[in-house]
Amino acid sequence: MSVAVVLPKSHRSAAMPQRQLAEVIALPVPQSLSQELFGVRIDRDLLRRVMFRVLILSAALAVFALILWSFMSYSGPVTEYTVSAGDTLWDLASRYRGNRSLEDTVAIMRELNGLSSDALAAGQSLLIPLP
């Protein structure tokens, strides 16, 4: 099915002959509110419902991840330590790790002190998790 549309005056040129002014353009009109995507016909309402569900699911997963992350933060006992020359994060972790793995202790120390690298400076104050 198609519908006839006459060009509006704003799209007509003064130099156009009268015959062309009366020209009609036929535009296709879809039978239903659907469209084709990669050769597959998709109903627009169905597409909107699916996209809405994907959005809600993504938001729910983000909230769940934030809640899980908040529970994973360390909340055990800590001690304050002043870094001496030659101290490394890994040496301190091996000294204070108790029965935790070395990697877990380093990760907790980074989290407690907001460290993004292993670099320490003499005189720096660190929170160290107790075993």
TORPA-4810 file (N, C-alpha, C, O; in nm, 3 decimals):
<nodes>
NODE_1_0.084_-0.117_0.000_0.000_0.000_0.000_0.089_0.123_0.000_0.195_0.121_0.063_M
NODE_2_0.050_0.229_-0.068_0.125_0.354_-0.067_0.027_0.470_-0.061_-0.092_0.455_-0.088_S
NODE_3_0.080_0.585_-0.026_-0.002_0.704_-0.014_0.064_0.814_-0.097_0.186_0.818_-0.108_V
NODE_4_-0.015_0.902_-0.154_0.037_1.011_-0.237_0.059_1.134_-0.151_-0.026_1.172_-0.071_A
NODE_5_0.175_1.196_-0.169_0.208_1.317_-0.096_0.249_1.423_-0.197_0.335_1.399_-0.281_V
NODE_6_0.187_1.541_-0.189_0.221_1.652_-0.278_0.333_1.731_-0.213_0.331_1.755_-0.092_V
NODE_7_0.432_1.772_-0.293_0.542_1.851_-0.240_0.491_1.983_-0.184_0.410_2.049_-0.250_L
NODE_8_0.535_2.023_-0.064_0.494_2.152_-0.012_0.560_2.265_-0.090_0.660_2.244_-0.158_P
NODE_9_0.503_2.385_-0.080_0.554_2.500_-0.156_0.700_2.529_-0.121_0.776_2.575_-0.207_K
NODE_10_0.740_2.504_0.001_0.878_2.533_0.041_0.978_2.447_-0.034_1.095_2.485_-0.046_S
NODE_11_0.935_2.332_-0.086_1.026_2.244_-0.160_1.017_2.265_-0.311_1.089_2.200_-0.387_H
NODE_12_0.930_2.355_-0.354_0.915_2.381_-0.497_1.006_2.496_-0.538_1.030_2.589_-0.461_R
NODE_13_1.054_2.488_-0.655_1.138_2.594_-0.710_1.055_2.679_-0.806_0.968_2.627_-0.876_S
NODE_14_1.082_2.809_-0.810_1.009_2.899_-0.901_1.038_2.863_-1.046_0.957_2.890_-1.134_A
NODE_15_1.152_2.803_-1.070_1.191_2.769_-1.207_1.127_2.638_-1.254_1.138_2.602_-1.371_A
NODE_16_1.060_2.567_-1.163_0.999_2.440_-1.201_0.877_2.464_-1.289_0.796_2.552_-1.259_M
NODE_17_0.862_2.390_-1.396_0.742_2.405_-1.479_0.618_2.358_-1.405_0.627_2.280_-1.310_P
NODE_18_0.503_2.406_-1.449_0.376_2.372_-1.385_0.353_2.221_-1.382_0.296_2.169_-1.286_Q
NODE_19_0.396_2.153_-1.485_0.376_2.009_-1.494_0.444_1.939_-1.377_0.388_1.846_-1.319_R
NODE_20_0.565_1.985_-1.341_0.638_1.922_-1.232_0.580_1.961_-1.096_0.592_1.885_-1.000_Q
NODE_21_0.518_2.079_-1.086_0.458_2.121_-0.960_0.345_2.028_-0.918_0.320_2.009_-0.799_L
NODE_22_0.279_1.973_-1.014_0.167_1.885_-0.984_0.213_1.741_-0.959_0.133_1.652_-0.929_A
NODE_23_0.344_1.721_-0.972_0.398_1.585_-0.954_0.370_1.534_-0.813_0.379_1.609_-0.715_E
NODE_24_0.338_1.410_-0.803_0.305_1.347_-0.677_0.410_1.241_-0.646_0.452_1.165_-0.733_V
NODE_25_0.451_1.236_-0.520_0.548_1.135_-0.478_0.475_1.026_-0.401_0.395_1.056_-0.313_I
NODE_26_0.501_0.904_-0.433_0.438_0.792_-0.364_0.535_0.740_-0.258_0.647_0.700_-0.290_A
NODE_27_0.493_0.740_-0.134_0.574_0.690_-0.024_0.515_0.559_0.028_0.393_0.548_0.042_L
NODE_28_0.599_0.462_0.057_0.545_0.337_0.111_0.495_0.357_0.254_0.557_0.427_0.333_P
NODE_29_0.384_0.295_0.285_0.327_0.300_0.419_0.322_0.157_0.471_0.265_0.070_0.406_V
NODE_30_0.382_0.131_0.587_0.382_-0.006_0.638_0.241_-0.053_0.673_0.157_0.026_0.714_P
NODE_31_0.219_-0.181_0.658_0.089_-0.239_0.692_0.069_-0.243_0.844_-0.043_-0.228_0.892_Q
NODE_32_0.177_-0.262_0.918_0.167_-0.267_1.064_0.286_-0.192_1.122_0.376_-0.150_1.050_S
NODE_33_0.285_-0.175_1.252_0.397_-0.108_1.318_0.511_-0.208_1.338_0.541_-0.246_1.451_L
NODE_34_0.572_-0.249_1.230_0.684_-0.342_1.238_0.795_-0.292_1.148_0.773_-0.208_1.060_S
NODE_35_0.914_-0.344_1.170_1.026_-0.306_1.087_1.114_-0.427_1.066_1.101_-0.528_1.134_Q
NODE_36_1.203_-0.416_0.970_1.290_-0.527_0.939_1.430_-0.494_0.990_1.483_-0.387_0.963_E
NODE_37_1.487_-0.586_1.064_1.620_-0.569_1.118_1.702_-0.691_1.081_1.671_-0.802_1.125_L
NODE_38_1.804_-0.672_1.000_1.890_-0.780_0.952_1.807_-0.889_0.884_1.834_-1.008_0.899_F
NODE_39_1.708_-0.848_0.809_1.626_-0.942_0.735_1.518_-1.010_0.817_1.445_-1.095_0.764_G
NODE_40_1.505_-0.976_0.945_1.403_-1.036_1.031_1.300_-0.930_1.064_1.336_-0.819_1.105_V
NODE_41_1.173_-0.963_1.047_1.066_-0.869_1.075_1.043_-0.864_1.226_1.019_-0.967_1.289_R
NODE_42_1.049_-0.745_1.283_1.037_-0.727_1.427_0.923_-0.631_1.455_0.915_-0.523_1.397_I
NODE_43_0.836_-0.670_1.545_0.726_-0.586_1.588_0.781_-0.478_1.682_0.856_-0.510_1.775_D
NODE_44_0.747_-0.353_1.660_0.801_-0.243_1.740_0.761_-0.254_1.887_0.842_-0.226_1.975_R
NODE_45_0.637_-0.294_1.914_0.594_-0.310_2.053_0.674_-0.419_2.123_0.714_-0.403_2.238_D
NODE_46_0.698_-0.529_2.053_0.779_-0.637_2.110_0.922_-0.589_2.135_0.981_-0.619_2.238_L
NODE_47_0.976_-0.515_2.040_1.111_-0.462_2.056_1.120_-0.369_2.176_1.217_-0.374_2.252_L
NODE_48_1.020_-0.283_2.195_1.018_-0.193_2.311_1.012_-0.271_2.442_1.081_-0.239_2.539_R
NODE_49_0.927_-0.375_2.444_0.916_-0.456_2.567_1.047_-0.527_2.598_1.088_-0.532_2.714_R
NODE_50_1.111_-0.582_2.497_1.239_-0.651_2.517_1.345_-0.553_2.566_1.419_-0.583_2.660_V
NODE_51_1.355_-0.436_2.503_1.454_-0.337_2.543_1.429_-0.289_2.686_1.524_-0.267_2.761_M
NODE_52_1.302_-0.272_2.724_1.268_-0.231_2.859_1.313_-0.338_2.959_1.371_-0.307_3.063_F
NODE_53_1.287_-0.464_2.927_1.329_-0.572_3.016_1.480_-0.581_3.027_1.532_-0.607_3.136_R
NODE_54_1.551_-0.560_2.918_1.697_-0.561_2.922_1.748_-0.447_3.010_1.843_-0.465_3.087_V
NODE_55_1.686_-0.331_2.999_1.725_-0.216_3.081_1.702_-0.244_3.229_1.789_-0.217_3.312_L
NODE_56_1.585_-0.299_3.263_1.553_-0.330_3.403_1.649_-0.437_3.456_1.696_-0.425_3.569_I
NODE_57_1.677_-0.539_3.377_1.768_-0.645_3.420_1.909_-0.590_3.442_1.975_-0.629_3.538_L
NODE_58_1.955_-0.502_3.354_2.087_-0.442_3.370_2.095_-0.358_3.497_2.195_-0.364_3.570_S
NODE_59_1.992_-0.282_3.524_1.989_-0.201_3.646_1.988_-0.290_3.770_2.058_-0.261_3.868_A
NODE_60_1.911_-0.398_3.767_1.906_-0.490_3.881_2.042_-0.556_3.903_2.084_-0.571_4.018_A
NODE_61_2.110_-0.594_3.797_2.242_-0.654_3.811_2.343_-0.554_3.866_2.429_-0.592_3.947_L
NODE_62_2.334_-0.430_3.825_2.425_-0.328_3.877_2.403_-0.307_4.027_2.500_-0.297_4.102_A
NODE_63_2.278_-0.301_4.069_2.247_-0.285_4.212_2.296_-0.406_4.290_2.355_-0.391_4.397_V
NODE_64_2.273_-0.526_4.237_2.320_-0.648_4.302_2.472_-0.648_4.316_2.524_-0.686_4.421_F
NODE_65_2.543_-0.606_4.212_2.689_-0.602_4.216_2.739_-0.503_4.321_2.835_-0.531_4.392_A
NODE_66_2.673_-0.388_4.331_2.713_-0.289_4.433_2.689_-0.341_4.575_2.771_-0.321_4.664_L
NODE_67_2.577_-0.408_4.594_2.548_-0.465_4.726_2.649_-0.574_4.760_2.701_-0.578_4.871_I
NODE_68_2.676_-0.662_4.664_2.774_-0.769_4.687_2.911_-0.711_4.715_2.982_-0.759_4.804_L
NODE_69_2.951_-0.607_4.642_3.082_-0.546_4.661_3.093_-0.484_4.801_3.199_-0.490_4.863_W
NODE_70_2.983_-0.426_4.850_2.988_-0.364_4.982_3.005_-0.469_5.091_3.068_-0.442_5.194_S
NODE_71_2.952_-0.590_5.071_2.969_-0.696_5.169_3.108_-0.759_5.161_3.153_-0.820_5.257_F
NODE_72_3.174_-0.743_5.048_3.305_-0.804_5.032_3.416_-0.719_5.093_3.528_-0.768_5.107_M
NODE_73_3.390_-0.597_5.130_3.494_-0.514_5.187_3.534_-0.567_5.325_3.453_-0.625_5.396_S
NODE_74_3.660_-0.545_5.359_3.716_-0.598_5.484_3.661_-0.520_5.603_3.658_-0.396_5.601_Y
NODE_75_3.619_-0.592_5.706_3.567_-0.525_5.825_3.626_-0.584_5.953_3.572_-0.564_6.062_S
NODE_76_3.738_-0.656_5.939_3.801_-0.717_6.056_3.891_-0.619_6.129_3.896_-0.501_6.096_G
NODE_77_3.964_-0.669_6.231_4.054_-0.582_6.308_4.175_-0.539_6.225_4.225_-0.614_6.141_P
NODE_78_4.221_-0.417_6.251_4.337_-0.362_6.181_4.433_-0.300_6.281_4.397_-0.270_6.395_V
NODE_79_4.556_-0.281_6.237_4.654_-0.207_6.314_4.716_-0.102_6.224_4.719_-0.117_6.102_T
NODE_80_4.766_0.004_6.284_4.830_0.109_6.205_4.981_0.084_6.206_5.039_0.051_6.309_E
NODE_81_5.041_0.099_6.089_5.184_0.073_6.072_5.246_0.189_5.997_5.189_0.238_5.899_Y
NODE_82_5.363_0.234_6.043_5.437_0.339_5.973_5.545_0.273_5.888_5.628_0.198_5.940_T
NODE_83_5.543_0.300_5.760_5.634_0.236_5.665_5.777_0.282_5.690_5.804_0.401_5.706_V
NODE_84_5.869_0.185_5.695_6.013_0.213_5.708_6.077_0.203_5.571_6.018_0.146_5.478_S
NODE_85_6.197_0.258_5.557_6.270_0.249_5.430_6.292_0.102_5.395_6.335_0.024_5.480_A
NODE_86_6.263_0.065_5.272_6.283_-0.072_5.227_6.161_-0.161_5.242_6.160_-0.273_5.190_G
NODE_87_6.059_-0.116_5.311_5.936_-0.197_5.326_5.863_-0.205_5.192_5.858_-0.108_5.117_D
NODE_88_5.807_-0.321_5.164_5.721_-0.337_5.046_5.585_-0.388_5.092_5.572_-0.445_5.201_T
NODE_89_5.488_-0.367_5.011_5.353_-0.412_5.043_5.349_-0.564_5.060_5.281_-0.615_5.149_L
NODE_90_5.422_-0.634_4.975_5.423_-0.780_4.980_5.495_-0.832_5.104_5.453_-0.932_5.162_W
NODE_91_5.603_-0.764_5.145_5.672_-0.804_5.268_5.581_-0.786_5.390_5.573_-0.874_5.476_D
NODE_92_5.513_-0.672_5.396_5.422_-0.647_5.507_5.306_-0.747_5.506_5.264_-0.794_5.612_L
NODE_93_5.256_-0.780_5.387_5.147_-0.877_5.377_5.192_-1.014_5.424_5.116_-1.084_5.492_A
NODE_94_5.314_-1.054_5.390_5.361_-1.186_5.435_5.384_-1.189_5.586_5.371_-1.293_5.650_S
NODE_95_5.417_-1.073_5.642_5.439_-1.064_5.787_5.307_-1.069_5.866_5.303_-1.123_5.976_R
NODE_96_5.200_-1.012_5.810_5.073_-0.998_5.883_4.959_-1.083_5.827_4.844_-1.064_5.869_Y
NODE_97_4.985_-1.174_5.736_4.876_-1.243_5.667_4.803_-1.348_5.749_4.687_-1.377_5.721_R
NODE_98_4.866_-1.405_5.848_4.801_-1.510_5.927_4.772_-1.630_5.839_4.863_-1.682_5.774_G
NODE_99_4.646_-1.677_5.836_4.611_-1.793_5.753_4.549_-1.753_5.618_4.505_-1.840_5.543_N
NODE_100_4.547_-1.623_5.587_4.499_-1.575_5.456_4.609_-1.594_5.353_4.727_-1.602_5.388_R
NODE_101_4.570_-1.600_5.228_4.671_-1.606_5.121_4.741_-1.470_5.111_4.686_-1.368_5.152_S
NODE_102_4.860_-1.472_5.057_4.938_-1.349_5.040_4.865_-1.251_4.948_4.861_-1.130_4.975_L
NODE_103_4.807_-1.304_4.841_4.735_-1.218_4.745_4.613_-1.153_4.810_4.585_-1.035_4.787_E
NODE_104_4.539_-1.230_4.891_4.422_-1.174_4.960_4.463_-1.064_5.057_4.397_-0.961_5.067_D
NODE_105_4.573_-1.086_5.129_4.620_-0.986_5.226_4.662_-0.858_5.155_4.630_-0.748_5.202_T
NODE_106_4.732_-0.871_5.043_4.772_-0.752_4.966_4.648_-0.680_4.914_4.641_-0.557_4.919_V
NODE_107_4.549_-0.754_4.866_4.425_-0.693_4.816_4.353_-0.617_4.928_4.302_-0.507_4.906_A
NODE_108_4.347_-0.676_5.047_4.282_-0.610_5.161_4.360_-0.484_5.199_4.299_-0.380_5.229_I
NODE_109_4.491_-0.491_5.199_4.573_-0.374_5.233_4.552_-0.262_5.131_4.543_-0.145_5.168_M
NODE_110_4.545_-0.298_5.004_4.518_-0.196_4.900_4.383_-0.131_4.923_4.369_-0.009_4.913_R
NODE_111_4.282_-0.214_4.954_4.147_-0.162_4.976_4.142_-0.071_5.098_4.084_0.038_5.092_E
NODE_112_4.202_-0.115_5.209_4.198_-0.037_5.333_4.267_0.099_5.318_4.225_0.197_5.379_L
NODE_113_4.372_0.102_5.238_4.453_0.223_5.227_4.433_0.300_5.098_4.499_0.401_5.074_N
NODE_114_4.342_0.254_5.013_4.315_0.323_4.887_4.434_0.325_4.794_4.457_0.425_4.726_G
NODE_115_4.511_0.217_4.791_4.631_0.210_4.708_4.597_0.154_4.570_4.521_0.058_4.558_L
NODE_116_4.654_0.216_4.467_4.634_0.164_4.332_4.759_0.093_4.281_4.756_0.030_4.176_S
NODE_117_4.869_0.103_4.357_4.993_0.034_4.318_5.062_-0.017_4.445_5.013_0.005_4.556_S
NODE_118_5.174_-0.084_4.427_5.249_-0.139_4.540_5.349_-0.039_4.598_5.417_-0.070_4.696_D
NODE_119_5.358_0.079_4.541_5.458_0.178_4.583_5.426_0.231_4.724_5.315_0.275_4.752_A
NODE_120_5.528_0.225_4.811_5.517_0.278_4.947_5.628_0.379_4.970_5.735_0.368_4.910_L
NODE_121_5.603_0.477_5.056_5.703_0.577_5.090_5.734_0.567_5.238_5.645_0.543_5.320_A
NODE_122_5.862_0.584_5.273_5.901_0.580_5.414_5.825_0.688_5.489_5.814_0.802_5.443_A
NODE_123_5.772_0.652_5.608_5.694_0.744_5.688_5.544_0.740_5.659_5.465_0.799_5.733_G
NODE_124_5.505_0.671_5.552_5.364_0.658_5.517_5.293_0.572_5.622_5.348_0.473_5.669_Q
NODE_125_5.173_0.611_5.658_5.094_0.537_5.756_4.998_0.444_5.684_4.924_0.487_5.596_S
NODE_126_4.999_0.316_5.722_4.914_0.216_5.658_4.826_0.146_5.761_4.866_0.128_5.876_L
NODE_127_4.707_0.109_5.720_4.624_0.019_5.799_4.651_-0.122_5.750_4.643_-0.151_5.631_L
NODE_128_4.683_-0.211_5.845_4.717_-0.348_5.810_4.618_-0.441_5.879_4.596_-0.428_5.999_I
NODE_129_4.559_-0.535_5.804_4.463_-0.629_5.865_4.534_-0.727_5.957_4.639_-0.781_5.923_P
NODE_130_4.476_-0.748_6.073_4.532_-0.846_6.166_4.479_-0.985_6.130_4.369_-0.998_6.077_L
NODE_131_4.558_-1.088_6.160_4.514_-1.225_6.129_4.394_-1.266_6.213_4.345_-1.378_6.199_P
</nodes>
